[in-house]
Amino acid sequence: MKNQDFSHATLCLRPKVCRLWKGMVISMDLTVKDLSVNLGEKEIVKKVSLNTSGNSFVALLGPNGSGKSTLLRSIYRVLKPSGGIILIDGKDSTQITNKKLAKEMAVVAQFNNLNFDFTVREIVMMGRTPHLNMLQAESSKDYKIVDSALEKVGMRQYGNRSYASLSGGEKQRIMLARAIAQEPKLLILDEPTNHLDVRYQLQILSIVKELGINVLAALHDLTLASQFCDYLYLLKDGEIDSQGKPDDVLTKETIKRIYEIDCEIMKAPNTDGVLISYYPPKVSM
Ligand SMILES: Nc1ncnc2c1ncn2[C@@H]1O[C@H](COP(=O)(O)OP(=O)(O)OP(=O)(O)O)[C@@H](O)[C@H]1O
């Protein structure tokens, strides 16, 4: 399973057009070829190739510092790659304007603190900005979309609250609502569940899955990834170590190699995923 570039594309043969709530939505494919990213003197991401297509929920897994966020940040243009190419629906992403990309790709990044305070509804309304012309006021349709996004993440009653007053998990749900309000065709998530309690971890991943668009998400929880994701890429030291469907890729050997930890893996009794029980590592005092 080592470095089988783009094999995922052949696994996803479902039609690109799917239903989203009441309307039709068209998903956008993301393909990354031989992407490298340097930070300072160091090559952090090393010739990574990956793909999400056919309305797939794809996870990027790997230990702390393995380069997941750096890779995602280069995909959503905060970092400039030092090599390789990013294709959106087959088109070189450097040829797509920021305005067009903002209409099609939504991002939920890891750190959600803002310098100015806004109400929750104002934050979620920001998701509509790429769809509005300069000086165009939001319409009743935009307000409906915002309320529906807040409803989806269970935060409708928080609309008038100050965003700064929310807990970490609540802020995370609002950032997902903003991304949903953007009505994206491709969603990039950087550890979307890291502040959430178990109920909201499940809720957020269910919502993401239900969107029915291509999603690339950095995740840490292997069990949740196996339950929700169609395909996994496991990064180690900036390189793709393994990739495949969760059942194929989450093995004791792979987890030992990547995380340097022993575990037992069994089929989950109530989901399509697996359960992983870890042995604590030896700690020298
Ligand atoms: N400006 C920089 N110069 C040099 N190295 C950097 C710089 N910024 C980040 N790094 C390093 O790049 C590596 C990859 O970081 P990144 O945040 O992409 O990892 P990650 O897999 O997302 O980690 P985590 O799971 O902890 O969020 C880390 O070792 C980090 O210390």
The ligand as a Gaussian input file, in Angstrom:
#p B3LYP/6-31G(d) Opt

LIG

0 1
 N        8.261000      28.385000      10.300000
 C        8.698000      27.152000      10.510000
 N        9.997000      26.819000      10.359000
 C       10.429000      25.556000      10.541000
 N        9.603000      24.519000      10.897000
 C        8.315000      24.808000      11.069000
 C        7.779000      26.100000      10.902000
 N        6.445000      26.059000      11.139000
 C        6.166000      24.756000      11.457000
 N        7.276000      24.018000      11.436000
 C        7.398000      22.572000      11.711000
 O        6.772000      21.853000      10.666000
 C        6.378000      20.563000      11.156000
 C        5.011000      20.213000      10.637000
 O        4.050000      21.018000      11.298000
 P        2.496000      20.822000      11.019000
 O        1.779000      21.821000      11.856000
 O        2.256000      20.824000       9.561000
 O        2.277000      19.355000      11.581000
 P        0.919000      18.593000      11.893000
 O        1.062000      17.229000      11.336000
 O       -0.259000      19.391000      11.451000
 O        0.985000      18.537000      13.477000
 P       -0.164000      18.498000      14.614000
 O       -0.796000      17.141000      14.525000
 O        0.638000      18.661000      15.863000
 O       -1.111000      19.632000      14.371000
 C        6.497000      20.637000      12.693000
 O        7.646000      19.936000      13.092000
 C        6.659000      22.129000      12.947000
 O        7.455000      22.373000      14.119000

